[in-house]
């Protein structure tokens, strides 16, 4: 091969690699337009709840809910976790409910004891739902660890982010959602 051929081959391999990495990267997420916002699906077929009684999104109307799909051995989830824990501490008394949905990547992550040990070790205080059957994962049509979904006070998914990063934008969205007026409750009777 000539020097020119080697350079062209190297450029082609690099371009193909970048193309594959770009294709495999999660979508950016972000704000979801009001008309496109869908009602959040209910937590489905949860194996066990930690740090909380079982939660229903229907019962959380009027609150802002952050749903965080994670698993305790995912390095990206572990890098992302301090932000989720911080948001829980900062905003739990202002109307934010954080729910970590632990969806296992590996068989040993299905063990309730292993999940509880991880919750203790990582000092997680917010609710954690163990989603071993991937039922809630599928209901949200999720594909990534970590993945954050913000649900407004009306029960609509209005923001998402996949992977690490966008912590400032996510926190600004939490603040904006908490500042919104709660929806009027339907009148009873009449």
N, C-alpha and C positions, 0 to 999 in steps of 0.2 A: 504494500500500500504506500501511496505517496503521502507526503506531509499534509497536502491539501485534503486528501481523502480522510486521513485520521482526524483532522480538525472538523470536517463536515460530519463525520460519524459521531464525534464527541458532542457536537452541537445538536444533532438529531436525538441522541440518547438523553441529553439533558432536557431538551424540549419535551420529549415523551414522558420523562420522569415528572417534570413540573405539571404537565397535563394530567397525569394520573393523580398526583397529589392534590391538584386543584379540584379534580372531579370527585375525589374521595372526601374532600373537606365538607364539614357540615354547612348547611345554609346559614346565613347570618342572623335570621330571626329579626326581632325588632318589633316596633309597634304594628298592631293589626288594625286596619281601618275599621271604624265603627260599623259600617254596613257589612263587613266581612267577618266580624267577631262572632264566634260560635259559642253556644252555651258549653260550659266545661262539663265533660262527662263525669259521672260519679266514680268514686273510688270503688273498684270492682274486684271481687274475689280476693280480698286481702287476707293473707294467711295469719298475720298477727300484727297488733299495734304495740308500739313501744312509746313510752313517755306520754301516753294519752289513751283515753277511751276511744273506741272507734268513732271516726269523724265522717260526716256526710256533708258534701258541698252544699246541698240544699239547706242544711241547718246553719251554714256559714254566710248566708246572704246578708249583706250589710257590712261585711268585713272584706278586706283585701286578702287574697290567699296566694301564697307563693308555693308552687309545687315544684320540688327539686328531685328529678330522677338521678339516682346515684347508686354506686356500689362501693363497698369499703376497701376494695383492692385496686380500684382505678386511680392512677396517679393524678389524672386530670380532675377527678372528683375530689381528691384529697387537697389539691391546690385551690380548688374552688370553695371548699367547705368553710374556711374561716370567714368568708364574705357572707355566706348564708347564715352562719351562727351569729355574726355581728348584726345583720339585718333583723334577725329574730330578737336579739337583746334590745336593739334600738327602738323597734317599732311594735313589739308585741302588745304594749300597753296603749298603743295608738290605733289599734284595729287591724294589725297584720297577723295572719295565722300562717306559720311556715309548716309545711308537711314535706318531709323527705320520703320519697317513695323508693325504697331499697329494692332494686330489681337486679337479681344476680347475673353475673356474666359467667361464673363457674359453678359447678355443682356444690362445692364446699361452702359457697356463699349463701346457700339455701338454708343452712343450719341456723335456727333461731338463737342458739347459744352463741354462735360466732357473730351474728349480727348484734346481739346484746353486748358481747365483749367489745366489739368495735365501737358501739355507741358510748360505752363507759370509757374506753381508752381515748376516744376523740372528744369526750366531754360534750356530747350533743344533748341539748335540752329540749329542742323542739320535737313535735310528733314525728314518728317514723312508722310508715306502713310497709310491711314486708310483702312484696308482690312477686312471690316465687313463680306464679303461673303466667306472669306477664300480662295479666288481664287489664290492669290499669294502664300499663305501658301501651298496650294495643288500643285501649279506649281513647287515649290521647294521640294515637297514631305517632308515637314517639319512636325515634331511631338512634338516639345518642345518649351517652354518659359524658359529662353531666348535661342535663337539659333543665332549663327553668321556664316555667309558665306562670304568668301573673294573671290572676282572675279578679275582675273588678267586683264592686259591691252588688252588681246585678247578676253575677254568676257567669259572666262572659270572659273568655280568654282574650286578653287585649294586648299581650306582649309575650314574646318568647326569646330565648337565647340558647344556643347550643354550643357546648364546649366551654373553654375558659375565656375570660375576658369580658369586656363591656360592663364592668362592675359599676362604674360611674353612671352609665346610661340606665342600668337596671335600677340602681338606687334612686335616681331621679324619677323614674317611672313609679316606683313604690311610693315615693313622697307625693307625686301628683295624684295617684289613685287614692291615697289616704285623705288628701285634701278635698276630694270630690264629695258632693252631698250624697248621703245615703238615699237609695230609692225609697219612694213613699210606699208604705206597706198597704196592701189592698184593704179596703174597708171591709169590716165584718158585718154580716147581716144585710139587711136592706134590700 
